[in-house]
Amino acid sequence: MAYVIDSDQCIACGWCRDTCPTQAAAGVFKQKVTYSIEVAMCIDCDLCAQVCPSDCISHRPELQPTPAQLETALARARSTNQRYNQAARWKRPPPWSRGHGPSNDGPAI
């Protein structure tokens, strides 16, 4: 009952991290950003797989957190959901809608 990210197909957009209610998806910053999902914090909600533009997140039923880990993750999801709803964090546009040309944020240097 957990999800796994295939790092070879991952484009490091960060949408799995942004949508995960338990913050189980996290990035590792070494030479390049790679994302992984912590099995102990995954509540099997499928949100990360739904928003992934490269379809690199798959369900692995053989990976299961213990009942204590699952209860901790569910409690974390409940508290995180309240904070996100209050902060309205979901304002980030999807990565495929962002332009690839020069930025219009200011003058070119």
ABEGO torsion letter per residue (X at the ends): XBBBBBAAABAGAGAAAAABAAGABBBBBBABBBBBBBAAABAGAGAAAAABAAGABBBBAABBBBAAAAAAAAAAAAAAAAAAAAAGAAABBBAAABBABBBAAEBBX
